[in-house]
Amino acid sequence: MTAPAAKPTTDSSLEAHGLTIGVVSARWNRDIVERLERGARDAVAECGARAVTASVPGAFELPYAARTIARSGRVDAVVVVGAVIRGETSHYELVSEGCANGVMSVQLSTGIPVGFGVVTVENHDQALERSSDEHNVGRDAALAAIEMAVLSHTWTVRGPRRPIDAEGDEAG
């Protein structure tokens, strides 16, 4: 077994009071997805944000739901959670790639961050590992989405443009 890749760290002071985060879960592979959803909801609560939830049949439907929720104007970010486990056909590749590409398209077209908490794994044991308390992809995705929502709020122009100095601070 190879060593796990280093994960990016999340700012431990991440605060999201006043933000609303949509958490969308797939019902396929429900035992895994419930663990991912719990990780995402816990992360949202720990950051002081409010979670609103929805569910869809499977991972392939996640981008549509994320787009619908993002376009509602009622959320600051969306997190999608699901599990795609390889089977004996090419269906795995179609679903996982379609889901990932769809989610990327949603965040770029709507301007609302979407955290990708979909595990794409070879077997059920790998899915259990990636949805555990020690390593929960749903939690990681929620923290990333919240961080991007905070970044978006920080950099969104609300009125006349303000000059920024070389250090990134507002000038004058």
C-alpha positions in Angstrom: 0.0 0.0 0.0 1.4 3.4 -0.9 1.4 6.4 1.4 -1.6 8.7 1.0 -1.0 11.9 -0.9 -0.6 15.0 1.2 -3.9 16.9 1.5 -4.1 20.7 1.4 -4.7 22.2 4.8 -7.7 24.3 5.5 -7.4 27.5 7.5 -8.3 26.5 11.1 -9.8 30.0 11.7 -12.3 29.6 8.8 -15.5 31.3 9.9 -18.7 31.3 7.9 -21.2 32.9 10.2 -24.1 34.2 8.1 -23.4 31.9 5.1 -25.8 29.3 3.9 -24.3 26.1 2.3 -26.4 23.7 0.2 -25.5 20.1 0.8 -26.7 17.7 -2.0 -26.4 14.0 -1.5 -26.9 11.1 -3.9 -29.0 8.2 -2.6 -27.0 5.5 -4.5 -24.5 3.7 -2.2 -26.4 5.3 0.7 -24.4 3.7 3.5 -21.3 5.6 2.3 -23.1 8.8 1.3 -24.7 9.1 4.7 -21.2 9.2 6.2 -20.0 11.8 3.7 -23.1 13.9 4.2 -22.5 13.8 8.0 -18.9 15.0 7.5 -20.1 17.8 5.3 -22.8 18.9 7.7 -20.5 18.8 10.7 -17.9 21.0 8.9 -20.6 23.5 7.9 -21.8 23.7 11.5 -18.2 24.0 12.9 -17.6 27.0 10.7 -20.8 28.7 11.9 -22.7 28.4 8.6 -26.2 27.1 8.1 -26.8 23.9 6.0 -29.7 23.3 3.7 -30.0 19.8 2.2 -31.4 18.0 -0.8 -31.0 14.5 -2.2 -31.0 13.1 -5.7 -31.1 9.5 -7.1 -27.3 9.2 -7.9 -24.0 10.9 -8.7 -25.0 11.7 -12.3 -27.8 13.9 -11.0 -25.6 15.9 -8.6 -24.6 18.6 -11.1 -28.2 19.4 -12.1 -29.2 19.7 -8.4 -26.1 21.8 -7.6 -26.9 24.2 -10.5 -30.5 24.5 -9.4 -29.6 25.3 -5.9 -26.7 27.6 -6.9 -29.0 29.6 -9.2 -31.7 30.0 -6.5 -29.8 32.9 -4.9 -30.3 31.3 -1.5 -26.9 29.8 -0.9 -23.3 31.0 -0.8 -21.8 27.6 -1.8 -22.9 24.1 -2.5 -21.4 20.7 -1.6 -22.2 17.6 -3.5 -21.6 14.2 -1.9 -21.8 10.8 -3.5 -20.0 7.5 -4.1 -19.2 5.9 -7.4 -17.8 2.4 -7.0 -16.2 0.6 -10.0 -18.2 -2.2 -11.4 -17.7 -4.6 -14.3 -18.7 -2.1 -17.1 -17.6 1.3 -18.3 -20.6 2.9 -16.5 -18.2 3.9 -13.7 -16.1 6.1 -16.0 -19.2 7.7 -17.6 -20.8 8.5 -14.3 -17.7 9.7 -12.4 -16.4 11.8 -15.3 -19.8 13.3 -16.1 -20.3 14.2 -12.5 -16.9 15.9 -12.1 -17.2 17.8 -15.3 -20.8 18.8 -14.5 -19.9 20.1 -11.1 -17.0 22.1 -12.5 -19.3 23.6 -15.1 -21.8 24.6 -12.4 -19.4 26.6 -10.3 -17.8 28.3 -13.3 -21.2 29.2 -14.9 -23.0 30.3 -11.7 -20.1 31.9 -9.8 -21.1 29.8 -6.8 -18.4 27.5 -5.4 -19.3 23.8 -5.4 -17.3 21.4 -3.2 -16.7 18.0 -4.8 -17.3 15.4 -2.1 -17.8 12.4 -4.5 -15.6 9.4 -3.9 -14.7 7.5 -7.0 -13.2 4.3 -5.9 -12.4 0.7 -6.9 -14.3 -1.0 -4.1 -16.5 -0.6 -1.0 -13.6 -0.8 1.4 -11.9 2.2 -0.2 -15.2 4.1 0.0 -15.4 3.3 3.7 -11.9 4.6 4.2 -12.7 7.9 2.4 -15.9 8.4 4.4 -14.4 7.7 7.9 -14.0 10.0 10.8 -10.3 10.1 10.1 -10.6 11.0 6.4 -14.0 12.2 5.2 -14.2 13.5 1.7 -17.5 15.2 2.4 -16.0 17.2 5.2 -13.0 18.2 3.0 -15.3 19.3 0.2 -17.5 21.4 2.6 -14.4 23.1 4.0 -13.1 23.8 0.5 -16.5 25.2 -0.6 -16.8 27.4 2.5 -13.3 28.7 2.0 -14.1 29.6 -1.6 -17.4 31.3 -0.6 -15.5 33.4 1.9 -12.9 34.3 -0.8 -15.8 35.2 -3.2 -17.4 37.5 -0.6 -14.1 39.1 0.1 -13.3 39.8 -3.6 -16.8 40.6 -5.0 -17.1 44.2 -6.0 -20.0 45.9 -4.3 -20.0 49.4 -5.6 -17.1 51.5 -7.0 -13.8 49.7 -7.4 -11.3 50.3 -4.7 -7.6 50.5 -5.5 -5.5 47.8 -4.0 -1.8 48.3 -3.1 1.0 45.8 -3.8 0.3 43.8 -0.6 -3.3 43.3 -1.6 -4.7 45.8 0.9 -7.1 48.6 0.0 -5.2 51.7 -0.8 -6.0 55.1 0.5 
